[in-house]
Amino acid sequence: MMFPADMKAIGSQENQWPRSGVDFYTPEVHTAEILHHFRMHAAPLELSKAGAVAWDDVDFHRAAYRADPAGYALLALVPGVQERQRARVLLQVLATSRAGLGEEVRGTLDKTTRTAPSTAATTSFQMKNIAC
């Protein structure tokens, strides 16, 4: 996954890494930052009384998905990524339209969602525990 070399954080020092808040990200996020976030951010998914699933880093996930859908999904399969982050990636990939994506990208997204059955089971289990 490649990003332009001139991407800079808004409102933060250029050399500050890792950045702590989603507000500091430009629409494209660097691979190392995504992987660091996937390995370190452990906040649980939340289920509202209305049944909507929410998570505190949804804007981060949306930006990373928009920048490179296939690369984003593949990073969730890297060893050391937290299951909670894999669940977020799965939810993001399944909830987002694939209209306008190339055939190769759609194929990669299909393969990554099929390779994550334990993540799907874990996510389902987490949601049931939250709902109880």
N, C-alpha and C positions, 0 to 999 in steps of 0.2 A: 504494500500500500504506500503510495508516494504522495506527498503533498508539496506545494510550492515552498521553496526555501525562504521566501520572504514573509511567511505568515508570522504575525506578531500578536501578542496578547494586548487587548484593549484595557487600559487603566492599570497596568501592572508593569513592573520592571521587566525588560526583555529577557534577562538571564534568570529570572525567578522560576524555579522548577523544583518539585511539581507545583503547579498552581492549585490553589485550594478551592476556588469557586467557579461554578459554571459561568457566571456572569463575565469572567475574564477570557472566555474563549471566543475566537472568531468562528465562523461557521465550519471551517475545517479544523480538525484536531489532529495532532501528530500521533503516529502509531505508538510511540513510546509512552505518551501520556494516556492513551486509551488503555494500553496494557497495564500500566501502573494503576490506573483507576480500577480496572477489572480485578486486579489482585488485592487492592487495599481497601476499597470502599465496601463496607459490610452492612450497611443499613438494611433492615428488612423491607420486604414489599408490604404494602398496606392495603386493606380492603375496607372501603367505606360501608356505611350502613346500607347504602343504595346498591352495593355490590360492585362498585367500580374499583379496579386495581390501580394503585398509584405507587410511585416511588419518588424519592427526593432528588434523584439525578436524571429525571426524564429528559430535561433539556440537553444534557450532556449526550445521552444516548441518541436523541433525535439528530443532533448535529453530527455525531460520528457516523450515523447511518446515512444521512444526506451526503456526506463527503465521499463515502465509498461503501455502498451497501455490502458488497461481497467481502471486502477486507474486514469490515466491522464484524460480520458474522463469523468469519474464519478466526478472528482473534479470540472469540469466546471459547474456541476449542483448544487453545494453548494451555499446556499444563500449568497449574498454579492459579488459574482464574477461579474466583469464588463462585460457588453454585448460585448464590443470589444474583450475581452479575450474569451468569449464563441464563438464568431465568428471565432477566430483564431483556437480554439480547433476543431470546426466543419470543418474548411478548412483542418487542419492537418489530422484529422481522415479520411475524404473523399478522400484526395489526396494520402494517403499512402496505399500501397498494404497490403492485409491481408494474403498473402501467408505465410505459416509457422506458423501462429498463431493457437492456439487451438480452438476447437469449442466453448468452454465456453467464451473465450476472444472475439471471433468474435460475439457471441450472445450479449455480453455486449456492444460492439461497435455499433451493430445494434440498440439496445434499446436506447442507449444514443443519437444517431443521430435522432431517431424517436421522442424522448422526447423534442427535441429542435426546434420545428417548429417556435416559435417566434424568436429564434436566426437566423434561416435560413432566415426568412422574413426581420429581421433587417439587416443582412449581405447583402442581395440582395438590400435592400433600400440604404444602405451605399455605395455600389458599384455604383449604379445608380447616386447617388449624386456626387460621385467623378468623374464619367465619364462625367457629364454635364459641 
